Structure formats: structure tokens, C-alpha cells
Amino acid sequence: MTTWEYMTTPLLIHNTAAILNNWGKQGWELVQVVPGPEGGLVGYFKRPSGQGSANAGLGAAAQAAQQFGDA
């Protein structure tokens, strides 16, 4: 049986494709996009567990924040 790990991230409208491609390269599959609690969009992702190192999503989120945040 496949087990999954999940991750959520804000999607910046002006850079959505780059953000989605970044997560896709790390094995994350977009499951759903919903409105965020403070506006904007939030992407929900999943991937089979064990495909990345522990807390890899946290490092990728920090990298994405530096790359796309405040732009």
C-alpha cells in the first residue's frame, strides 16, 4: 500500500508556473488549489512518502520564499 506525505504552500499569481515546476521537480503532485484564509491561493500537494529527505519540504519552502517572496 502506498503511503503519502502532504505539503501546502501559497501560490503567488505572478509566478505560479515557476512555483509549481519547482515542487514538481521534487516529486510533489498538485492535488488542489483553494483560496487562502487571507486572500491569494494555496496549493495542496502530495507525494509517496520516502521520496525525499526528512523535512525536505521545509527547505524547499524556504528556498521558494527567498526566490519568489516580496517580489
TITI-765697 format. One record per residue (C-alpha): x, y, z. Coordinates in Angstrom, 3 decimals. Layout:
// residues N
+----------+----------+----------+
|        X |        Y |        Z |
+----------+----------+----------+
|        X |        Y |        Z |
...
+----------+----------+----------+
//
This chain:
// residues 71
+----------+----------+----------+
|        X |        Y |        Z |
+----------+----------+----------+
|    0.000 |    0.000 |    0.000 |
|    1.312 |    3.451 |   -0.890 |
|    1.631 |    5.916 |    1.943 |
|    1.678 |    9.650 |    1.258 |
|    3.171 |   12.803 |    2.667 |
|    1.464 |   16.149 |    2.151 |
|    2.523 |   19.775 |    1.876 |
|    0.789 |   23.115 |    1.397 |
|    2.230 |   26.326 |    0.000 |
|    0.970 |   29.737 |   -1.085 |
|    0.832 |   30.245 |   -4.854 |
|    1.866 |   33.697 |   -5.986 |
|   -0.212 |   34.692 |   -9.003 |
|    2.692 |   36.360 |  -10.836 |
|    4.906 |   33.248 |  -10.571 |
|    2.551 |   30.274 |  -10.336 |
|    4.170 |   28.190 |  -13.080 |
|    7.657 |   28.556 |  -11.603 |
|    6.407 |   27.590 |   -8.139 |
|    4.522 |   24.543 |   -9.447 |
|    7.502 |   23.440 |  -11.553 |
|    9.806 |   23.774 |   -8.543 |
|    7.630 |   21.474 |   -6.426 |
|    7.046 |   19.070 |   -9.341 |
|   10.796 |   18.592 |   -9.793 |
|   10.921 |   17.434 |   -6.184 |
|    8.252 |   14.798 |   -6.781 |
|    5.250 |   16.719 |   -5.435 |
|    1.934 |   16.348 |   -7.284 |
|   -0.585 |   19.191 |   -7.128 |
|   -3.847 |   17.878 |   -5.672 |
|   -5.940 |   21.004 |   -5.205 |
|   -5.839 |   24.802 |   -5.219 |
|   -8.077 |   26.682 |   -2.793 |
|   -8.476 |   30.312 |   -1.721 |
|   -6.188 |   31.180 |    1.183 |
|   -7.514 |   32.440 |    4.517 |
|   -6.083 |   35.918 |    3.878 |
|   -6.634 |   36.012 |    0.123 |
|   -4.482 |   34.549 |   -2.599 |
|   -4.281 |   30.854 |   -3.388 |
|   -2.928 |   27.839 |   -1.516 |
|   -1.726 |   24.700 |   -3.288 |
|   -2.085 |   21.261 |   -1.687 |
|    0.486 |   18.690 |   -2.815 |
|    1.209 |   15.020 |   -2.175 |
|    3.952 |   12.523 |   -2.976 |
|    4.673 |    8.961 |   -1.921 |
|    6.422 |    9.054 |    1.456 |
|   10.116 |    8.296 |    1.464 |
|   10.870 |   10.152 |   -1.794 |
|   12.683 |   12.991 |   -0.118 |
|   14.862 |   13.573 |    2.893 |
|   13.215 |   14.394 |    6.203 |
|   11.751 |   17.904 |    6.157 |
|   12.774 |   18.400 |    2.516 |
|    9.578 |   20.370 |    2.019 |
|   10.689 |   22.881 |    4.651 |
|   13.971 |   23.556 |    2.881 |
|   12.236 |   23.874 |   -0.460 |
|    9.675 |   26.244 |    1.046 |
|   12.448 |   28.444 |    2.433 |
|   14.181 |   28.452 |   -0.956 |
|   10.924 |   29.332 |   -2.726 |
|   10.244 |   32.123 |   -0.240 |
|   13.651 |   33.649 |   -0.964 |
|   13.240 |   33.233 |   -4.701 |
|    9.629 |   34.370 |   -5.075 |
|    8.715 |   36.242 |   -1.919 |
|    8.464 |   40.008 |   -1.702 |
|    8.774 |   40.224 |   -5.495 |
+----------+----------+----------+
//
